[in-house]
Amino acid sequence: MGGALGRKAPSDKLNIAGVGIGGRGFAVLKAMESENIVALCDVDWKYSQKAFDHFPKAKKYWDWRKMFDELGDSIDAVVVATADHTHAIIAATAITMGKHVYVEKPLTHTVYESRLLTKLAEKYKVATQMGNQGASGEGVALATEWLMNNEIGEVSKVEAFTDRPIWPQGLNVPKQGQWVPDTLNWDLFIGPAEMRPYNEIYTPWNFRGWWDFGTGALGDMACHILHPVFKGLDLGYPTKAQGSSTLLLTESAPTAQRVRMTFPERGKKGKLDLPEVDVHWYDGGLQPMKPDGWPAGKNMNDAGGGLLFHGTKDMLVTGCYGKDPWLLSGRVPNVPKTERRVSTSHEMDWVRACKENAANRQETNSPFSEAGPFNEMVVMGVLAVRLQALNKELEWNGEKMEFTNINDDETLRTVIEDGFEIHDGHPTFNQTWTDPVNAKAFAQELIKHNYRNGWSLPPMP
């Protein structure tokens, strides 16, 4: 469709290109295989072989930039499921070419990248969807309706957790590089990040545990678990954030984290008043304490995590993806259905939106107009963890994307390597630390990355 959006009937098939097709990307494309999967791009052709075999007619690429150059006019839409750090640059480029985009969660690696995709999607009027599939499920809709109908009263505290990471985190950087396999283009995997020697510990899949490429357990799962909070409580930008964790390293996400984010009073949504609310996050096996009245023996973990809305009248509980909401009192609300239901799938609902004219398009359930600000909230949790050495609650100006209480002369240090060893039964604790770095500059780099030479984002609209 691209520039010819008005000339194709809605019944026509989309021409879809996939970038990052070895893991989640393959699953997403299979959910869309009623359409034309015309091109497949990945930096790891061994990991991607099953996708190449499944879509034998699709043209194969290493480099998405070459794919866009060669096939740009014949591609209608792009699915992005690469490592987190390259989501934004691929999606942003595709949007400026008039392509519809579906991006796996987390939407982006940074706050700035999320804001950019939000504004680009609005400017170019393309159909968008973040891959938090619970957004198209019944649970998120029900939880939102129960909240808006004031079934549990005002909510000033929410607790959420995941059982992730289930991949390695808290790791020292490998001391030796390895030969790059012939089936992997390491330079393209690194993309806009800083170059480092190849090691099999980084990819595939394990990228989530490395700060340069992923966002840890929080970035991976909060887009699933916190969606009913962001949507149901009409959250916007947080005003304050604070994080703590197990040993914080410069390169690898910690094995367990806690974050608290505070959101200001927001007026009213439906019948629900929206006072200031604190959202608490736990991961790495940590969970909130079970509240009074919790059913004895009931596992709080439902499909990878859980969510507790502390209301003045009752408590709303959901599992991961917002699934199976229930009230602690045991009451089952009967409220009007005000939220849109998706009858197909999260993936095919995006396909539908792609085929509709922008002027009268029914938005998806996780369009960038919502997913962008929501993802800013998620990566704000990452910022709170990585800035915990400042030993204070951080104050945030969401509109300006800046911390307001980090002084010009403040510094921080983090551990480069945990050198714990035992010699003849005696432990040695020999941690290697960074030199002090300027905290404001460090924070700014986390908010908006300086990309490696040769890689750049489109300008902010």
C-alpha positions as CSV (number, residue, x, y, z in Angstrom):
1,M,0.0,0.0,0.0
2,G,2.7,2.5,1.0
3,G,1.9,5.7,-1.0
4,A,-1.0,4.0,-2.8
5,L,-3.1,3.5,0.3
6,G,-6.4,4.6,-1.2
7,R,-6.1,2.4,-4.3
8,K,-6.4,-1.0,-2.7
9,A,-9.5,-2.7,-1.6
10,P,-9.6,-3.9,2.0
11,S,-9.8,-7.5,0.8
12,D,-6.4,-7.3,-0.8
13,K,-3.5,-9.0,0.9
14,L,-0.8,-6.9,2.6
15,N,2.8,-7.3,1.5
16,I,4.6,-7.7,4.8
17,A,8.4,-7.7,5.5
18,G,9.8,-9.1,8.7
19,V,12.9,-7.9,10.5
20,G,14.1,-10.1,13.3
21,I,12.5,-13.4,12.4
22,G,14.3,-16.1,14.5
23,G,12.2,-16.0,17.7
24,R,9.1,-13.9,18.3
25,G,9.2,-12.5,14.8
26,F,8.6,-15.9,13.3
27,A,5.6,-16.5,15.6
28,V,4.1,-13.1,14.7
29,L,4.6,-13.7,11.0
30,K,3.0,-17.1,11.2
31,A,0.0,-15.5,12.8
32,M,-0.2,-13.2,9.7
33,E,0.5,-15.9,7.0
34,S,-2.9,-15.3,5.3
35,E,-1.1,-12.2,3.9
36,N,1.9,-12.0,1.6
37,I,5.1,-12.4,3.5
38,V,7.4,-11.0,0.8
39,A,10.7,-10.4,2.6
40,L,12.6,-11.7,5.6
41,C,15.5,-10.0,7.2
42,D,17.8,-11.2,10.1
43,V,21.4,-10.9,11.2
44,D,21.5,-14.6,12.2
45,W,20.6,-16.9,9.4
46,K,21.1,-20.1,11.4
47,Y,18.5,-18.9,14.0
48,S,16.2,-17.8,11.2
49,Q,16.4,-20.9,9.1
50,K,13.0,-22.2,10.2
51,A,11.4,-18.9,9.1
52,F,13.2,-19.1,5.7
53,D,11.9,-22.6,5.3
54,H,8.4,-21.7,6.3
55,F,8.2,-18.8,3.9
56,P,10.2,-20.0,0.9
57,K,8.9,-17.4,-1.5
58,A,10.1,-14.5,0.6
59,K,13.3,-12.7,-0.4
60,K,16.1,-13.0,2.2
61,Y,18.2,-10.1,3.6
62,W,20.8,-9.5,6.2
63,D,20.4,-5.8,6.3
64,W,17.0,-4.1,6.7
65,R,18.3,-0.9,5.1
66,K,19.1,-2.8,1.8
67,M,15.7,-4.5,2.0
68,F,14.0,-1.1,2.3
69,D,16.1,0.3,-0.6
70,E,15.3,-2.6,-2.9
71,L,11.7,-3.4,-2.0
72,G,10.5,-0.2,-0.5
73,D,7.7,0.4,-3.0
74,S,6.4,-3.1,-2.9
75,I,6.2,-3.4,0.9
76,D,3.0,-2.3,2.7
77,A,3.9,-3.1,6.3
78,V,6.8,-4.2,8.5
79,V,7.1,-6.4,11.5
80,V,10.0,-5.6,13.8
81,A,11.1,-8.2,16.3
82,T,14.9,-7.6,16.6
83,A,16.8,-7.0,19.8
84,D,15.3,-4.1,21.8
85,H,18.0,-1.6,20.9
86,T,17.2,-1.7,17.2
87,H,13.4,-1.5,17.4
88,A,13.2,2.3,17.1
89,I,15.6,2.9,14.2
90,I,13.9,0.2,12.0
91,A,10.4,1.2,12.9
92,A,11.0,4.9,12.6
93,T,12.6,4.5,9.1
94,A,9.7,2.4,8.0
95,I,7.1,4.9,9.2
96,T,8.8,7.7,7.3
97,M,8.5,5.6,4.2
98,G,4.7,5.3,4.8
99,K,4.8,1.7,6.0
100,H,2.5,0.3,8.7
101,V,4.5,-1.1,11.6
102,Y,4.1,-3.9,14.2
103,V,6.8,-3.8,16.8
104,E,7.4,-6.4,19.5
105,K,7.6,-5.3,23.1
106,P,9.3,-3.4,24.6
107,L,8.4,-0.8,21.9
108,T,11.9,0.9,22.3
109,H,15.1,0.9,24.3
110,T,14.7,4.5,25.5
111,V,12.2,7.2,26.5
112,Y,13.3,9.4,23.5
113,E,12.8,6.6,21.0
114,S,9.3,5.9,22.4
115,R,8.3,9.6,22.0
116,L,9.7,9.6,18.5
117,L,7.7,6.6,17.4
118,T,4.5,8.1,19.0
119,K,5.0,11.4,17.0
120,L,6.0,9.8,13.7
121,A,3.0,7.4,13.8
122,E,0.7,10.5,14.3
123,K,2.4,12.4,11.5
124,Y,2.4,9.7,8.9
125,K,-1.0,8.3,9.8
126,V,0.1,4.6,9.6
127,A,-1.4,1.7,11.4
128,T,0.7,0.6,14.4
129,Q,0.7,-2.1,17.1
130,M,3.0,-3.0,19.9
131,G,3.3,-6.8,20.4
132,N,1.8,-6.9,23.9
133,Q,-0.8,-9.4,22.8
134,G,-2.7,-9.2,26.1
135,A,-4.0,-5.8,24.9
136,S,-6.3,-7.6,22.6
137,G,-7.5,-10.1,25.2
138,E,-10.6,-10.2,27.3
139,G,-8.7,-9.7,30.6
140,V,-7.5,-6.1,29.9
141,A,-10.9,-5.1,28.7
142,L,-12.7,-6.5,31.8
143,A,-10.2,-5.0,34.2
144,T,-10.5,-1.6,32.6
145,E,-14.3,-1.8,32.7
146,W,-14.4,-2.9,36.4
147,L,-12.1,0.0,37.3
148,M,-14.0,2.6,35.3
149,N,-17.3,1.4,36.9
150,N,-15.7,2.1,40.3
151,E,-16.0,-1.6,41.4
152,I,-13.0,-1.4,43.7
153,G,-13.0,2.3,44.6
154,E,-10.1,4.7,44.3
155,V,-6.7,3.2,43.7
156,S,-3.6,4.8,45.1
157,K,-1.3,1.7,45.1
158,V,-0.7,-1.0,42.5
159,E,1.8,-3.9,42.8
160,A,3.1,-5.9,39.9
161,F,5.7,-8.7,39.4
162,T,7.1,-11.1,37.0
163,D,8.9,-14.4,37.5
164,R,11.5,-13.3,34.8
165,P,14.4,-13.3,34.1
166,I,14.5,-16.8,32.8
167,W,17.6,-15.9,30.8
168,P,21.0,-15.1,32.3
169,Q,21.4,-11.7,34.0
170,G,23.9,-10.2,36.5
171,L,26.8,-11.4,34.4
172,N,30.3,-10.2,34.0
173,V,31.4,-9.3,30.5
174,P,33.3,-12.2,28.8
175,K,37.0,-11.7,29.0
176,Q,37.6,-13.2,25.6
177,G,35.8,-12.8,22.3
178,Q,35.0,-15.6,20.0
179,W,35.1,-16.1,16.2
180,V,31.9,-14.8,14.7
181,P,30.0,-17.7,13.0
182,D,29.6,-17.4,9.2
183,T,25.8,-17.4,9.8
184,L,25.9,-14.2,11.9
185,N,26.5,-10.6,10.9
186,W,27.8,-9.2,14.2
187,D,28.2,-5.7,12.9
188,L,24.5,-5.5,11.9
189,F,23.5,-7.1,15.3
190,I,25.4,-4.4,17.1
191,G,23.8,-1.7,14.9
192,P,23.6,1.6,16.7
193,A,25.2,0.4,19.9
194,E,28.9,0.5,20.8
195,M,30.9,-2.2,19.2
196,R,32.2,-5.0,21.4
197,P,33.8,-8.4,20.7
198,Y,31.4,-11.2,19.7
199,N,30.5,-13.9,22.2
200,E,27.7,-16.4,22.0
201,I,26.5,-15.2,25.4
202,Y,24.8,-12.2,23.8
203,T,22.6,-13.6,21.1
204,P,20.2,-15.2,20.2
205,W,17.6,-14.5,22.9
206,N,20.0,-13.7,25.7
207,F,20.3,-10.1,24.5
208,R,17.5,-9.2,27.0
209,G,20.0,-9.4,29.9
210,W,22.5,-7.0,28.5
211,W,21.9,-3.2,28.9
212,D,23.3,-2.3,25.4
213,F,20.8,-4.6,23.7
214,G,17.9,-5.3,26.0
215,T,16.0,-3.8,29.0
216,G,16.1,-6.7,31.4
217,A,13.1,-8.5,33.0
218,L,11.3,-5.2,33.5
219,G,11.4,-4.1,29.9
220,D,10.6,-7.6,28.7
221,M,7.5,-8.2,30.8
222,A,6.1,-4.9,32.1
223,C,4.6,-4.2,28.7
224,H,2.5,-7.3,29.3
225,I,1.8,-7.0,33.0
226,L,1.4,-3.2,33.5
227,H,-0.9,-2.6,30.5
228,P,-4.1,-2.9,32.5
229,V,-2.6,-0.3,34.9
230,F,-1.7,2.2,32.3
231,K,-5.0,1.8,30.4
232,G,-7.4,1.2,33.3
233,L,-6.0,4.0,35.5
234,D,-5.4,6.4,32.6
235,L,-1.8,6.9,33.5
236,G,0.5,9.4,31.7
237,Y,4.0,10.4,32.6
238,P,5.3,9.6,36.1
239,T,6.5,12.4,38.3
240,K,8.8,10.4,40.5
241,A,10.7,7.1,40.3
242,Q,13.0,5.1,42.5
243,G,14.7,1.7,42.0
244,S,16.8,-0.8,43.8
245,S,18.3,-4.2,42.8
246,T,20.7,-6.9,43.5
247,L,24.3,-6.1,42.3
248,L,24.1,-3.5,39.6
249,L,26.6,-3.9,36.8
250,T,27.5,-1.5,34.0
251,E,26.8,-4.1,31.3
252,S,24.3,-6.6,32.5
253,A,20.9,-6.2,34.1
254,P,20.6,-7.3,37.8
255,T,19.1,-10.6,38.7
256,A,16.3,-9.0,40.7
257,Q,14.8,-5.4,40.8
258,R,12.3,-3.3,42.6
259,V,10.9,0.0,41.3
260,R,8.3,2.5,42.5
261,M,6.9,5.1,40.1
262,T,4.5,7.8,41.2
263,F,1.8,9.3,38.9
264,P,0.0,12.5,39.7
265,E,-3.8,13.0,40.3
266,R,-5.6,12.6,36.9
267,G,-9.2,13.7,37.5
268,K,-11.8,11.1,36.6
269,K,-12.3,8.2,34.2
270,G,-15.8,6.8,33.9
271,K,-17.1,6.6,37.5
272,L,-13.6,6.3,38.9
273,D,-11.7,9.2,40.6
274,L,-8.0,9.0,39.9
275,P,-5.9,10.2,42.8
276,E,-2.1,10.1,42.9
277,V,-1.0,6.5,42.6
278,D,2.2,4.5,43.3
279,V,3.0,1.6,41.0
280,H,5.4,-0.9,42.5
281,W,7.3,-3.4,40.3
282,Y,9.2,-6.6,41.4
283,D,11.1,-9.1,39.3
284,G,13.7,-11.8,39.6
285,G,11.5,-14.0,41.8
286,L,10.4,-11.2,44.2
287,Q,6.7,-10.8,44.8
288,P,4.5,-8.5,46.8
289,M,3.4,-9.7,50.2
290,K,0.1,-11.5,50.0
291,P,-2.7,-9.2,51.2
292,D,-5.1,-9.9,54.1
293,G,-7.8,-12.2,52.8
294,W,-5.6,-13.9,50.1
295,P,-6.9,-17.4,49.5
296,A,-4.5,-19.8,51.3
297,G,-2.4,-21.9,48.9
298,K,-3.3,-19.8,45.8
299,N,-0.2,-19.0,43.7
300,M,0.0,-15.3,43.0
301,N,2.0,-16.1,39.8
302,D,-0.5,-16.5,36.9
303,A,1.3,-17.2,33.5
304,G,4.5,-15.4,34.4
305,G,3.4,-12.7,36.8
306,G,0.6,-10.9,38.5
307,L,-1.0,-7.6,39.3
308,L,-2.7,-6.2,42.4
309,F,-4.9,-3.0,42.4
310,H,-5.4,-1.9,46.0
311,G,-8.8,-0.1,45.9
312,T,-10.6,1.6,48.8
313,K,-13.5,-0.9,48.4
314,D,-11.9,-4.1,47.1
315,M,-8.8,-5.5,45.4
316,L,-8.6,-6.3,41.7
317,V,-6.1,-9.1,40.8
318,T,-5.0,-10.2,37.3
319,G,-2.4,-12.5,35.9
320,C,0.2,-11.7,33.3
321,Y,-1.3,-10.2,30.1
322,G,-4.2,-8.9,32.3
323,K,-5.6,-12.5,32.1
324,D,-8.4,-13.8,34.4
325,P,-9.2,-10.7,36.5
326,W,-10.9,-11.4,39.8
327,L,-11.8,-9.5,43.0
328,L,-10.4,-10.5,46.4
329,S,-13.9,-10.3,47.9
330,G,-15.0,-13.0,45.5
331,R,-17.7,-10.7,44.0
332,V,-18.1,-10.9,40.2
333,P,-19.0,-7.5,38.8
334,N,-21.6,-7.1,36.1
335,V,-20.8,-3.9,34.3
336,P,-21.4,-2.5,30.8
337,K,-19.0,-3.5,28.0
338,T,-17.4,-0.2,27.0
339,E,-14.1,-1.5,25.8
340,R,-13.5,-2.8,22.2
341,R,-13.2,-6.5,21.8
342,V,-10.9,-8.1,19.2
343,S,-12.5,-11.1,17.5
344,T,-9.5,-12.3,15.4
345,S,-6.0,-11.9,17.0
346,H,-3.7,-9.2,18.1
347,E,-1.6,-9.7,14.9
348,M,-4.6,-9.9,12.5
349,D,-6.3,-6.9,14.1
350,W,-3.2,-4.9,13.0
351,V,-3.5,-6.3,9.5
352,R,-7.1,-5.1,9.4
353,A,-6.1,-1.6,10.5
354,C,-3.4,-1.5,7.9
355,K,-6.1,-2.0,5.2
356,E,-8.4,0.7,6.4
357,N,-8.1,4.3,5.3
358,A,-6.4,6.5,7.9
359,A,-9.4,8.9,7.9
360,N,-11.8,6.3,9.3
361,R,-9.5,3.6,10.7
362,Q,-10.5,1.7,13.8
363,E,-7.3,1.8,15.9
364,T,-5.7,-1.3,17.2
365,N,-5.7,-2.1,20.9
366,S,-2.1,-1.1,21.3
367,P,-1.4,1.7,18.8
368,F,1.7,3.8,19.3
369,S,-0.5,6.7,20.5
370,E,-0.9,4.6,23.7
371,A,2.0,2.1,23.4
372,G,4.5,5.0,23.1
373,P,3.7,6.7,26.4
374,F,3.2,3.4,28.0
375,N,6.6,2.2,27.0
376,E,8.1,5.5,28.3
377,M,6.7,4.3,31.7
378,V,8.3,0.9,31.3
379,V,11.8,2.2,30.4
380,M,11.5,4.8,33.2
381,G,11.7,1.8,35.5
382,V,15.0,0.8,33.9
383,L,16.3,4.4,34.4
384,A,15.3,4.3,38.1
385,V,17.3,1.0,38.5
386,R,20.4,2.2,36.6
387,L,20.5,5.6,38.5
388,Q,19.9,4.0,42.0
389,A,23.5,5.0,43.1
390,L,22.3,8.6,43.4
391,N,20.5,7.4,46.5
392,K,17.3,9.5,46.2
393,E,13.9,9.5,44.6
394,L,14.2,10.9,41.1
395,E,11.9,13.6,40.0
396,W,10.8,13.5,36.3
397,N,9.4,16.1,33.9
398,G,7.7,13.9,31.3
399,E,7.0,16.6,28.7
400,K,10.6,17.7,28.6
401,M,12.0,14.1,29.1
402,E,14.4,15.2,31.9
403,F,15.1,14.7,35.5
404,T,14.7,17.8,37.5
405,N,16.7,16.9,40.7
406,I,20.0,15.7,39.3
407,N,22.5,18.4,39.9
408,D,25.3,19.4,37.5
409,D,28.0,18.3,39.9
410,E,26.6,14.9,41.0
411,T,28.5,11.8,40.0
412,L,27.9,8.0,40.2
413,R,29.8,4.8,39.9
414,T,28.8,1.3,39.0
415,V,30.4,-2.1,39.2
416,I,32.2,-3.2,36.1
417,E,33.0,-6.7,37.3
418,D,32.1,-8.7,40.4
419,G,35.4,-10.4,41.2
420,F,34.2,-12.7,44.0
421,E,36.5,-15.7,44.4
422,I,37.4,-18.4,47.0
423,H,41.0,-19.3,47.5
424,D,41.8,-22.2,50.0
425,G,38.4,-21.7,51.5
426,H,38.8,-18.0,52.0
427,P,36.5,-15.6,50.1
428,T,37.8,-12.4,48.4
429,F,35.4,-9.6,47.4
430,N,37.2,-7.8,44.7
431,Q,34.8,-5.6,42.7
432,T,36.0,-3.4,39.9
433,W,34.2,-0.1,39.7
434,T,34.0,2.6,37.1
435,D,35.5,6.0,37.7
436,P,32.9,8.6,38.8
437,V,30.9,9.8,35.9
438,N,28.7,12.9,35.6
439,A,25.3,11.8,36.6
440,K,23.3,14.2,34.5
441,A,25.2,13.3,31.3
442,F,24.9,9.6,32.1
443,A,21.1,10.0,32.6
444,Q,20.8,11.9,29.4
445,E,22.5,9.1,27.5
446,L,20.1,6.6,28.9
447,I,17.1,8.9,28.0
448,K,18.4,9.4,24.4
449,H,21.2,7.3,23.1
450,N,24.1,8.6,21.1
451,Y,24.1,6.2,18.2
452,R,27.3,4.7,16.7
453,N,28.6,6.4,13.6
454,G,26.6,5.4,10.5
455,W,23.3,5.0,12.4
456,S,20.8,7.7,13.0
457,L,17.1,8.2,13.7
458,P,14.8,10.5,11.7
459,P,14.2,13.9,13.4
460,M,11.5,14.3,16.0
461,P,8.4,15.8,14.3
